[in-house]
Structure formats: structure tokens, C-alpha cells
Amino acid sequence: MNWLRTALASVVDSGVTAEMSSLDARYVRFLNTTLLILGLIELPILGLLLVLGLVSQLQINLIALAALASGFVANRRGQHLPAKILVIAVMTANTAYFATILGSSAPTHIWLIPVAALGVLAFKPSEWPWAAALVSLSMGCFLIFEFAYLDMEPMVQHLNDPLDKLRAAQGSTVSAMVVTLILVGMMHRRFTQSEAALAQEKAQSDRLLRAILPDEIARELSDTGQTQAVRHEDVSLLFADIVGFTPLAASMSAEHVVALLAKIFDRFDALIERCGVEKIKTIGDAYMVAGGVPQPMPDHAERLARCAVGMLEIMEHVSAESGHRLQLRIGLHRGPVVAGVIGRAKFAYDLWGESVNLASRLESSGAPGRIHVSDEFKTGSVGAMSFEERGEITLKGVGITRTHWLVELHST
């Protein structure tokens, strides 16, 4: 049966291209599947017309079937809109013809209901004028046959026995209902697939947002499409930079440079997640972290200090593993900042203010393997840590500043 599945899949997928969107592909497959079902339904009808000796009607049905085959070829060749128009117009005309010649005793016009349903379901929203026109045509024909010609005499007497006429009418009605349900079921399946695809894309989008933005900011952006800048009065800031990495990178291949940075920053990422602080960004071999944003927390300075100590330990391990002498300079400061999201195509959560500048200067004026902190950071962390005073130094763009070295974290 594999050959049959392959053949059916080939028919259903005709006209679907790799460049086509998933939604457009579903419309193409829907029309192909509909034509396949109609072709299968036509086979017993053609046999019945042949048995009854209705040669003219058999010829008309064959012409209609050939027109539907032309619609399939058009759909396969990418002429999707002309294919839909042709298929629905031919089905409407063929059904109206048989309803006329068979009279009101054979409710052939019932088949105009699935034709109208096909007109509703086959067209994309952008093709609504054609959908409206063809649905109006098929439903208009149905109403005419339903109400205006209640006593139409048949032009062709195909059955003489009243019981046979009743069974034929019942079969026609049931068949039309079944086809309508099949069409609706196919479209329901398409909608279900579309909703599942949209849900999957939204989940993927949310995961990507949460990978580059804090959870709270990602939720706000996902829900409202925008975020508001917020001023935070008490935030801890960490800047870390790998000492001498630029000349080291010049002596290594690009692959080794990226692999080494990836190893370091992956471990930093895991560390800051355990510490409960927020990674802000990386700039080359520099790394920026903040505590107390976007949600305030009373112990953000202690959390960030633990993070700084952990980063120094990570660098010692990576140095031993890689064989390269790697050291960090780290600067810590505490103060007010403005936080928000910048960019439209590539979002970035960032911090601004003098506090950010001061933390960066503390890092650049620090010493390899040590944690350089401001007087504000020390003052706000009395009792939780031990410091060694460095004294007053001149920071570029800041001026004379009293700074300290973080030497010990006290157990909590």
C-alpha cells in the first residue's frame, strides 16, 4: 500500500513549492484533495448514467470531469486562483444542468450546497470578491431550484419505479451532505494545523525573547508590543574584561577564539543564573551584569559580589584547562540607572547613566584577578563583605574617586 500512499501524496502536493508559505500550501492541497474526492465520486455516477443509457448526460459529465482535470492542472502549474474559479463554476453549471433535466423529483440541486461550501473554504481572504461572487451564484441557483421550481417535470425519465426514485433522491441528498461534511472537516483540520503552527511560532518567539531579554521585559514586549523605560534608584553593576585577550586572539585561529570565549561565557551565564542577577550584554571579551533590575531585590549587591568571585574562579579553571594565562579585571558599582529596550529589528535590554560609566571605569582601572569597587558599593554592603581600601584615584571622565578592593565575602 506504500505505492498508493505515495501516489495520493503526489496528487495532493501538486503545485506546492518550497518558496510557498505554509498557509498558501494548505489552500493548494485543499483544492487538490477536493478534486480527488470529486473524481472518486464521479466514477459510480458515470457508471450509473451508462447503465441507464443516458448518453447525452454521460457526455456532459465527462466534459465536466475534463474541466475539473484542467483545474487540477492549473493548480499544479501555480495558477491557483483561475483553478478555483474554474472548478466552482463547472460544478455549479453541471449541477444546475442536471437539476434542470431531472426535475424536482430528483433533488440534484442539493449538490449546490457543497459547491457553495467549497466557494467559502477554497479562497484565501485576499480573494474574497471571487468567493462572494461564486458562492452567490451557487446559492442563487439553489434557491431558484428549491423554491421556484417545486413541480418541475423531468426532461429525462431515468427511473420509472417510485421507490427507485425515492432511493435515488435519498442517495443524492446523503451524498451531498457527506461531501459537505468532508469539505468542512478538511478545512477544520487545516485551521487546527494553522493554529498549532501559530502556537509553536509564538512559543519559539517567546523563547527567543527570553533568551535576550529579562523575563518580565519579554512578557511586556510580547503582550503589548512595546516596553517603557524605567528609572531604578539602587542597582548594582558589574563589568568584567579578559586581560590581554586581544593580542592572545591575534595568535589564534578564529574558530579557537570563538570556542574559548563560548566556553568562558557559557559558564558565566550559568553562574549569573544561579546568583539570580541579570546578564545585560557582552561586548567583545567584556561582560556586563546587573543586580536589582528589572525587579528590585534587597540583596542585589551581595548577589553580584558572589557572581564576581565566581567569575574569577571560573577563569582560573579555564586557564588550567586551556593552557592560556587568562585573568579578569572586574569593576563593581552601586547607584541609579535608567533601564529599557532599544532597537526594533534586534531588541536589546540596556542600562544608562553615570553609574554605568563609573562601573566601566572601575573595571578598566582595576587590576588583573581583583575586584575593584566604588565607595558607594562598599558603603551599601557593610557587614556582608570585607574590603581593602585602595585610596583615591583618578578615573577618566569621572575625576578623583575613592575606591576599594573586595577581598572576602562573609557567609550568610
C-alpha positions in Angstrom: 0.0 0.0 0.0 3.0 2.3 0.1 2.7 3.0 -3.6 -0.9 4.1 -3.1 0.1 6.5 -0.3 2.9 7.8 -2.4 0.5 8.4 -5.4 -2.1 10.1 -3.3 0.5 12.3 -1.6 1.9 13.2 -5.1 -1.6 14.3 -6.2 -2.4 16.3 -3.0 1.0 18.1 -3.0 0.9 19.0 -6.7 1.6 22.8 -7.1 3.2 23.1 -3.7 6.6 24.7 -3.9 9.4 25.2 -1.3 9.1 29.0 -1.6 5.3 28.9 -0.7 4.1 29.8 2.7 2.6 27.0 4.8 -0.8 28.7 4.7 -0.8 29.0 0.9 0.3 25.4 0.6 -2.7 24.3 2.7 -5.1 26.1 0.2 -3.4 24.3 -2.7 -3.6 20.9 -1.0 -7.2 21.6 -0.1 -8.2 22.1 -3.7 -6.3 19.1 -4.9 -7.8 16.9 -2.2 -11.3 18.2 -3.1 -10.7 17.4 -6.8 -9.5 13.9 -5.9 -12.7 13.3 -3.9 -14.9 14.6 -6.6 -13.1 12.4 -9.2 -13.8 9.3 -7.0 -17.4 10.3 -6.6 -17.9 10.8 -10.3 -16.8 7.2 -11.1 -20.1 5.5 -9.8 -22.2 8.3 -11.3 -20.7 7.8 -14.7 -21.3 4.0 -14.3 -25.0 4.7 -13.4 -25.5 7.0 -16.4 -24.0 4.4 -18.6 -26.3 1.6 -17.2 -29.4 3.9 -17.6 -28.4 4.6 -21.2 -28.3 8.4 -20.6 -25.7 9.0 -23.3 -26.1 12.8 -23.5 -25.9 13.2 -19.7 -22.9 10.9 -19.7 -21.2 13.1 -22.2 -21.9 16.2 -20.2 -20.5 14.6 -17.1 -17.4 13.6 -19.0 -16.9 17.2 -20.2 -17.3 18.4 -16.6 -14.8 15.9 -15.4 -12.3 17.0 -18.1 -12.8 20.6 -17.0 -12.1 19.7 -13.4 -9.0 17.9 -14.5 -8.0 21.2 -16.2 -8.5 22.9 -12.9 -6.1 20.4 -11.3 -3.5 21.1 -14.0 -3.9 24.8 -13.5 -3.5 24.4 -9.7 -0.4 22.3 -10.3 1.2 25.0 -12.5 0.7 27.7 -10.0 -2.5 29.2 -11.4 -4.3 28.8 -8.2 -7.0 31.4 -8.4 -8.1 30.5 -12.0 -8.1 26.9 -10.9 -10.6 27.7 -8.1 -12.8 29.8 -10.3 -12.9 27.1 -13.0 -13.7 24.3 -10.6 -16.5 26.0 -8.7 -18.0 27.4 -11.9 -18.0 24.0 -13.6 -19.5 22.3 -10.5 -22.3 24.9 -10.3 -23.1 24.7 -14.0 -23.0 20.9 -14.1 -25.3 20.6 -11.0 -27.7 23.2 -12.4 -27.9 21.3 -15.7 -28.7 18.0 -14.1 -31.2 19.7 -11.7 -33.0 21.1 -14.7 -33.2 18.0 -16.8 -34.1 15.6 -13.9 -36.7 17.9 -12.4 -37.9 18.4 -8.8 -38.4 14.7 -8.2 -34.6 14.2 -8.1 -33.2 16.8 -5.6 -30.0 17.1 -7.6 -29.8 20.8 -6.7 -28.9 19.7 -3.1 -25.3 19.3 -4.5 -25.2 23.1 -4.8 -24.7 23.3 -1.0 -21.3 21.6 -1.0 -20.4 23.7 -4.1 -21.2 26.8 -2.0 -19.3 25.4 0.9 -16.3 24.9 -1.4 -16.6 28.5 -2.5 -16.4 29.7 1.1 -13.5 27.4 2.0 -11.2 27.4 -1.1 -10.5 31.1 -1.4 -7.9 33.0 0.7 -9.1 36.2 2.5 -7.5 38.3 -0.2 -9.6 36.6 -2.8 -12.9 37.3 -1.1 -14.6 39.1 -4.2 -14.3 35.9 -6.2 -15.5 33.8 -3.2 -18.5 36.1 -2.8 -19.4 36.0 -6.5 -19.2 32.3 -6.9 -20.9 31.5 -3.6 -23.7 33.9 -4.5 -24.1 32.1 -7.9 -24.3 28.6 -6.4 -26.7 29.7 -3.6 -28.8 31.7 -6.0 -29.2 28.6 -8.2 -30.0 26.5 -5.2 -32.8 28.9 -4.0 -34.3 29.0 -7.5 -34.5 25.2 -7.7 -35.6 25.0 -4.1 -38.5 27.5 -4.2 -39.3 28.4 -7.8 -39.5 25.0 -9.4 -41.2 22.8 -6.9 -43.1 20.9 -9.6 -40.5 20.8 -12.4 -41.2 17.9 -14.7 -38.1 15.9 -15.7 -36.8 16.3 -19.2 -35.4 12.8 -19.0 -37.3 9.9 -17.4 -34.4 8.0 -15.9 -36.4 5.9 -13.3 -40.0 4.7 -13.5 -40.5 2.9 -10.2 -41.5 5.5 -7.4 -39.4 3.5 -4.9 -36.3 3.7 -7.0 -36.9 7.5 -7.4 -37.1 7.9 -3.7 -34.0 5.9 -3.1 -32.1 7.8 -5.7 -33.3 11.1 -4.1 -32.2 9.9 -0.7 -28.8 8.8 -2.0 -28.3 12.2 -3.7 -29.1 14.1 -0.5 -27.0 11.9 1.7 -24.1 12.1 -0.7 -24.3 15.9 -0.8 -24.3 16.0 3.0 -21.3 13.7 3.2 -19.3 15.8 0.7 -20.2 19.0 2.6 -19.0 17.4 5.9 -15.8 16.2 4.3 -15.1 19.7 3.0 -15.8 21.2 6.4 -13.7 18.6 8.1 -10.8 19.2 5.8 -10.9 22.9 6.4 -11.2 22.3 10.2 -8.1 20.2 10.0 -6.3 23.0 8.1 -7.4 25.6 10.7 -6.2 23.3 13.5 -2.8 22.9 11.8 -2.6 26.6 11.3 -3.4 27.3 15.0 -0.9 24.7 16.1 1.8 26.3 13.8 1.0 29.7 15.2 1.2 28.5 18.8 4.5 26.8 18.0 5.9 30.0 16.4 4.7 32.1 19.3 6.4 29.7 21.8 9.6 29.9 19.7 9.3 33.7 19.6 8.8 33.8 23.4 11.8 31.6 24.0 14.0 33.8 21.7 12.8 36.9 23.6 13.6 35.4 26.9 17.0 34.4 25.7 17.9 38.1 25.0 15.6 40.0 27.5 14.7 39.6 31.1 11.6 37.5 31.6 9.5 40.5 32.8 10.5 42.7 29.9 10.0 39.8 27.4 6.4 39.3 28.7 5.7 43.0 28.5 7.0 43.2 24.9 5.2 40.0 23.9 1.9 41.2 25.4 1.9 44.9 24.4 4.5 45.1 21.6 6.4 47.8 23.5 8.2 48.5 26.8 8.6 51.5 29.0 11.9 52.8 30.2 12.2 52.7 34.0 14.4 54.5 36.4 15.9 52.3 39.2 17.4 54.2 42.1 19.5 51.4 43.5 21.2 48.9 41.2 24.5 47.0 41.4 26.6 46.9 38.2 29.5 44.6 37.2 31.8 45.0 34.3 34.4 42.3 33.6 37.1 42.2 30.9 39.6 39.5 30.0 43.0 40.9 30.4 45.2 40.7 27.3 42.7 38.8 25.2 43.1 40.9 22.1 46.8 40.0 21.5 46.0 36.4 22.5 43.2 36.2 20.0 45.5 37.6 17.2 47.7 34.5 17.7 44.8 32.0 17.5 42.5 30.9 14.7 39.0 32.4 14.5 37.5 29.0 15.5 39.6 28.7 18.6 38.9 32.3 19.6 35.1 31.8 19.4 35.3 28.4 21.1 37.3 29.8 24.0 35.0 32.8 24.5 32.0 30.5 24.3 33.4 28.2 27.0 34.0 31.2 29.3 30.7 33.0 28.7 28.7 29.8 28.9 30.0 29.3 32.4 29.4 32.9 33.2 25.8 32.6 32.0 25.2 29.6 34.3 26.8 31.4 37.2 24.7 34.5 36.9 21.6 32.4 36.7 22.5 30.7 40.0 23.2 34.1 41.6 19.9 35.5 40.5 21.3 38.5 38.7 20.8 39.7 35.1 23.2 39.5 32.2 23.0 42.7 30.2 25.3 42.2 27.3 28.7 41.2 26.0 31.0 43.5 24.0 33.8 41.5 22.5 35.5 39.9 25.5 33.8 42.2 28.0 30.8 41.1 30.1 28.2 43.3 31.8 25.9 42.1 34.6 23.4 44.0 36.9 21.6 43.2 40.1 18.3 44.7 41.1 16.9 45.0 37.6 14.3 44.7 36.2 12.9 43.7 39.6 14.3 45.3 42.8 15.8 43.0 45.4 17.2 43.8 48.8 20.4 41.7 48.5 21.4 42.6 44.9 24.9 43.8 45.9 25.7 40.6 47.7 24.4 38.5 44.8 26.6 40.4 42.3 29.6 40.2 44.6 29.2 36.4 44.7 28.9 36.4 40.9 32.2 38.4 40.7 34.1 36.0 42.9 32.6 33.1 41.0 33.8 34.6 37.7 37.4 34.8 39.0 37.2 31.1 40.0 35.9 30.2 36.5 38.8 32.0 34.8 41.2 30.0 36.9 39.6 26.7 35.8 39.5 27.8 32.2 43.1 28.9 32.3 44.2 25.5 33.6 42.1 23.6 31.0 43.1 25.7 28.0 46.8 26.3 28.9 46.4 30.0 28.4 47.1 32.5 31.1 43.7 34.2 31.4 42.7 36.8 34.0 39.8 39.1 34.6 39.5 42.7 35.7 36.2 43.3 37.5 34.6 46.6 38.5 31.6 46.9 40.8 29.5 50.0 41.5 26.1 50.7 43.0 23.7 53.6 42.1 20.8 54.8 40.0 20.3 53.8 36.3 17.7 54.1 33.6 16.7 50.7 32.0 14.9 49.9 28.9 14.7 48.2 25.5 16.3 49.7 22.4 16.0 48.7 18.8 13.2 47.3 16.7 14.8 44.6 14.4 17.2 43.4 17.1 16.0 44.1 20.7 18.5 44.8 23.4 17.8 45.5 27.1 20.3 48.1 28.3 21.2 50.4 31.1 22.2 54.1 31.0 23.5 56.7 33.4 26.6 57.8 35.3 26.5 54.7 37.4 27.1 52.6 34.2 30.0 54.8 33.2 31.6 54.6 36.7 31.3 50.8 36.9 33.0 50.5 33.5 35.8 52.9 34.6 36.4 50.8 37.8 36.9 47.8 35.6 39.4 49.4 33.2 41.4 50.9 36.1 41.4 47.8 38.1 44.0 45.0 38.4 44.1 41.5 36.9 42.5 38.9 39.2 41.0 41.5 41.5 37.5 43.1 42.1 37.6 46.8 42.1 34.7 48.5 43.8 33.4 52.0 44.4 32.9 53.7 47.8 29.1 53.6 47.1 29.2 49.8 46.7 31.3 49.3 49.8 29.1 51.6 51.9 25.9 49.7 50.9 27.5 46.4 51.6 28.9 46.9 55.1 28.7 43.6 57.2 28.3 41.3 54.2 31.8 41.7 52.7 35.3 42.7 53.6 37.2 45.4 51.7 40.7 46.7 51.4 41.0 50.4 50.7 42.8 51.4 47.6 42.5 55.1 48.1 41.7 58.0 45.8 42.5 57.5 42.1 41.6 59.5 39.0 39.0 57.8 36.8 38.8 59.0 33.2 35.7 61.0 32.7 34.8 60.8 36.4 37.6 62.5 38.3 39.1 61.7 41.7 37.3 58.8 43.2 37.8 56.7 46.4 37.8 53.0 45.6 38.4 49.7 47.3 39.3 46.0 46.6 36.7 43.4 47.5 38.7 40.8 49.5 36.2 38.5 51.1 32.5 37.5 51.1 31.0 36.7 54.5 28.9 33.5 54.8 25.2 34.1 55.1 
